Amino acid sequence: MNNKLQFIYVLPNLFTAASAFLGVISIISSLHGNYRGALIYIILSLICDGLDGRVARLTKTTSKFGVEFDSLADLVAFGVAPAVLFYMGIGVNFGRLGSLITAFFVVFGAIRLARFNVTAQTNESSVFIGLPIPTAALVSAIWTYAYLSYNVFKFYDLAFLILHGILGLLMVSNIRYPSFKKIDLSRPNVLKVLVILIVVFSFLYLYPLESLLILVSSYVLYGILRAIYMFFILRFKRIKN
């Protein structure tokens, strides 16, 4: 019984360790030119990262060590890994500027993680302040792989460089993004959620890269457009008053 109890406490940290491990394997894949593998390892790392927190909450084994370990693993898997993939695929073409943008992504990701740890208890649980680093990593990795996969994107490498810089800035911004932690799964909404998930997974099955590209890009754009909308609404109210 005691061994089972100890394993329950270790289990969330195993998922965190797996996330960090997959991040390192992604870096090695990028260095060897296996960009598809690098993207897949980042996605698998994202799955492990999503599981560690949920397992910790379900088993009531959350701890300060787990929080700090998770942040360090996230910096490797979602900061360094996508940055290396971006640099090897696109950034290397821009010399020192490419190196600078790559480094900014990692540094801003570290700031994002530190800020989240400090403000997690005071912020709304239904939103993230700034783009979450796993989302930024996924967007960066998918767009980089799309650039390497489709010749039509080869003429827009500067746009991809700017996009990577914007992702870094979004992580340290005050733009709010939905967290989906409190999705209403009451009985009237279960059918709607199920239908939406079936449609999404169907498109992911038919067009995996394109569907992921649209999904993650829509999430990023939603936060930006919402921030612009709220800015003008508040400004209009101030003028009206």
C-alpha positions as CSV (number, residue, x, y, z in Angstrom):
1,M,0.0,0.0,0.0
2,N,2.9,2.3,0.9
3,N,4.6,1.6,-2.5
4,K,1.3,2.4,-4.3
5,L,1.1,5.7,-2.4
6,Q,4.7,6.6,-3.3
7,F,4.1,5.8,-7.0
8,I,1.0,8.1,-7.1
9,Y,3.2,11.0,-5.9
10,V,5.9,10.1,-8.5
11,L,3.4,9.7,-11.4
12,P,2.8,13.4,-12.3
13,N,6.6,14.0,-12.2
14,L,7.1,11.1,-14.6
15,F,4.9,12.8,-17.2
16,T,6.9,16.0,-16.6
17,A,10.2,14.2,-17.1
18,A,8.8,12.6,-20.3
19,S,7.9,16.0,-21.6
20,A,11.4,17.3,-21.0
21,F,12.9,14.1,-22.5
22,L,10.8,14.5,-25.6
23,G,11.9,18.1,-25.9
24,V,15.6,17.1,-25.9
25,I,14.9,14.4,-28.5
26,S,13.1,17.1,-30.6
27,I,16.2,19.3,-30.4
28,I,18.5,16.4,-31.5
29,S,16.1,15.7,-34.4
30,S,16.2,19.3,-35.5
31,L,20.0,19.3,-35.4
32,H,20.0,16.2,-37.6
33,G,17.6,17.7,-40.1
34,N,14.6,15.5,-39.1
35,Y,12.1,18.4,-38.9
36,R,9.1,16.2,-39.1
37,G,10.3,14.1,-36.1
38,A,11.1,17.3,-34.2
39,L,7.5,18.5,-34.7
40,I,6.1,15.2,-33.6
41,Y,8.2,15.1,-30.4
42,I,7.0,18.6,-29.5
43,I,3.4,17.5,-29.9
44,L,4.0,14.4,-27.8
45,S,5.7,16.6,-25.2
46,L,2.6,18.8,-25.2
47,I,0.4,15.8,-24.5
48,C,2.6,14.8,-21.6
49,D,2.6,18.3,-20.3
50,G,-1.2,18.3,-20.3
51,L,-1.3,15.0,-18.5
52,D,1.1,15.8,-15.6
53,G,-1.0,18.7,-14.2
54,R,-4.3,16.8,-14.6
55,V,-2.9,13.6,-13.0
56,A,-1.5,15.7,-10.1
57,R,-4.9,17.4,-9.5
58,L,-6.8,14.1,-9.8
59,T,-4.5,12.3,-7.3
60,K,-4.2,15.4,-5.1
61,T,-0.4,15.2,-5.3
62,T,0.4,18.8,-6.4
63,S,3.5,20.2,-4.9
64,K,5.9,23.1,-5.1
65,F,8.6,20.8,-6.5
66,G,6.2,19.7,-9.2
67,V,5.4,23.3,-10.2
68,E,9.1,24.2,-10.5
69,F,10.0,21.0,-12.3
70,D,7.1,21.6,-14.7
71,S,8.4,25.1,-15.5
72,L,11.9,23.9,-16.2
73,A,10.6,21.1,-18.4
74,D,8.4,23.5,-20.3
75,L,11.4,25.8,-21.0
76,V,13.2,22.9,-22.6
77,A,10.2,21.4,-24.5
78,F,8.4,24.6,-25.5
79,G,11.1,27.2,-25.4
80,V,14.4,25.7,-26.6
81,A,13.0,22.8,-28.8
82,P,10.8,25.0,-31.1
83,A,13.4,27.7,-31.1
84,V,16.1,25.3,-32.4
85,L,13.6,23.9,-35.0
86,F,12.9,27.4,-36.1
87,Y,16.6,28.4,-36.3
88,M,17.6,25.3,-38.2
89,G,14.7,25.6,-40.6
90,I,14.4,29.4,-41.1
91,G,16.5,31.5,-38.7
92,V,19.8,30.3,-40.0
93,N,19.1,32.1,-43.3
94,F,19.2,35.5,-41.5
95,G,22.5,35.2,-39.7
96,R,22.7,37.2,-36.5
97,L,19.2,38.5,-36.8
98,G,17.9,34.9,-36.9
99,S,20.0,34.1,-33.9
100,L,18.5,37.1,-32.0
101,I,14.9,36.3,-32.8
102,T,15.5,32.6,-31.8
103,A,17.1,33.7,-28.5
104,F,14.2,36.2,-27.8
105,F,11.7,33.4,-28.1
106,V,13.5,31.4,-25.4
107,V,14.0,34.4,-23.1
108,F,10.4,35.6,-23.4
109,G,9.2,32.0,-22.8
110,A,11.2,31.9,-19.6
111,I,9.7,35.3,-18.5
112,R,6.2,33.9,-19.4
113,L,6.7,30.9,-17.2
114,A,8.1,32.9,-14.3
115,R,5.2,35.3,-14.4
116,F,2.7,32.5,-14.6
117,N,4.2,30.9,-11.5
118,V,4.1,34.2,-9.5
119,T,0.6,35.2,-10.6
120,A,-1.2,31.9,-10.9
121,Q,-3.0,32.2,-7.6
122,T,-4.3,35.8,-8.3
123,N,-5.3,35.5,-12.0
124,E,-8.6,34.2,-13.3
125,S,-8.4,30.4,-13.9
126,S,-10.6,30.7,-17.1
127,V,-8.0,32.8,-18.9
128,F,-4.3,33.0,-19.5
129,I,-2.5,36.4,-19.3
130,G,-0.3,36.3,-22.4
131,L,0.0,33.5,-24.9
132,P,0.8,30.2,-23.1
133,I,4.3,28.9,-24.0
134,P,3.0,25.5,-25.1
135,T,0.7,27.2,-27.6
136,A,3.5,29.5,-28.8
137,A,5.7,26.4,-29.2
138,L,3.1,24.5,-31.2
139,V,2.4,27.5,-33.5
140,S,6.1,28.1,-34.1
141,A,6.8,24.4,-34.8
142,I,3.8,23.9,-37.1
143,W,4.5,27.1,-39.1
144,T,8.2,26.2,-39.4
145,Y,7.3,22.7,-40.6
146,A,4.7,24.2,-43.1
147,Y,7.4,26.5,-44.4
148,L,9.8,23.6,-44.9
149,S,7.0,21.4,-46.5
150,Y,5.4,23.8,-49.0
151,N,7.5,25.6,-51.6
152,V,4.9,28.5,-51.8
153,F,6.1,29.6,-48.4
154,K,9.8,29.8,-49.4
155,F,9.3,33.4,-50.7
156,Y,8.0,34.6,-47.3
157,D,10.8,33.6,-45.0
158,L,11.0,37.2,-43.6
159,A,7.3,37.0,-42.7
160,F,8.0,33.8,-40.7
161,L,10.9,35.5,-38.9
162,I,8.5,38.4,-37.9
163,L,5.9,35.8,-36.9
164,H,8.4,34.2,-34.5
165,G,9.2,37.5,-33.0
166,I,5.5,38.3,-32.5
167,L,4.9,34.9,-30.8
168,G,7.7,35.8,-28.3
169,L,6.1,39.2,-27.6
170,L,2.6,37.7,-27.2
171,M,3.9,35.5,-24.4
172,V,4.9,38.5,-22.3
173,S,1.9,40.6,-23.3
174,N,-1.2,41.2,-21.3
175,I,-3.5,39.8,-24.0
176,R,-6.0,37.3,-22.5
177,Y,-6.4,33.9,-24.0
178,P,-9.1,31.3,-23.0
179,S,-7.7,28.4,-20.9
180,F,-10.5,25.9,-21.5
181,K,-10.0,24.7,-17.9
182,K,-13.6,25.3,-17.0
183,I,-15.5,24.1,-20.1
184,D,-19.2,23.6,-19.2
185,L,-19.8,19.9,-19.6
186,S,-23.3,19.9,-18.2
187,R,-25.7,17.5,-19.9
188,P,-27.2,20.0,-22.4
189,N,-23.7,20.9,-23.6
190,V,-22.1,17.4,-23.8
191,L,-23.7,16.7,-27.2
192,K,-22.5,20.0,-28.7
193,V,-18.9,19.4,-27.4
194,L,-19.0,15.9,-28.8
195,V,-20.1,17.0,-32.2
196,I,-17.5,19.7,-32.4
197,L,-14.7,17.2,-31.3
198,I,-15.8,14.7,-33.9
199,V,-15.7,17.3,-36.7
200,V,-12.3,18.6,-35.5
201,F,-10.8,15.1,-35.2
202,S,-12.2,14.3,-38.7
203,F,-10.4,17.2,-40.2
204,L,-7.2,16.3,-38.2
205,Y,-7.4,12.8,-39.7
206,L,-7.9,14.0,-43.3
207,Y,-5.6,17.1,-43.2
208,P,-3.4,16.8,-40.1
209,L,-0.9,19.6,-40.8
210,E,-3.4,22.0,-42.4
211,S,-6.0,21.5,-39.6
212,L,-3.5,22.0,-36.8
213,L,-2.2,25.1,-38.6
214,I,-5.7,26.6,-38.8
215,L,-6.6,25.7,-35.2
216,V,-3.5,27.1,-33.5
217,S,-3.5,30.2,-35.7
218,S,-7.1,30.9,-35.0
219,Y,-6.4,30.7,-31.2
220,V,-3.6,33.2,-31.5
221,L,-5.6,35.5,-33.7
222,Y,-8.6,35.3,-31.4
223,G,-6.6,36.8,-28.5
224,I,-5.2,39.6,-30.7
225,L,-8.6,40.5,-32.3
226,R,-10.3,40.4,-28.9
227,A,-7.7,42.8,-27.4
228,I,-8.2,45.2,-30.3
229,Y,-11.9,45.0,-30.0
230,M,-11.8,45.7,-26.2
231,F,-9.4,48.5,-26.7
232,F,-11.7,50.4,-29.1
233,I,-14.8,49.6,-27.0
234,L,-13.2,51.0,-23.8
235,R,-11.9,54.0,-25.8
236,F,-15.4,54.7,-27.2
237,K,-16.9,54.5,-23.7
238,R,-14.4,57.0,-22.4
239,I,-15.1,59.4,-25.2
240,K,-18.8,59.0,-24.8
241,N,-18.6,59.7,-21.0
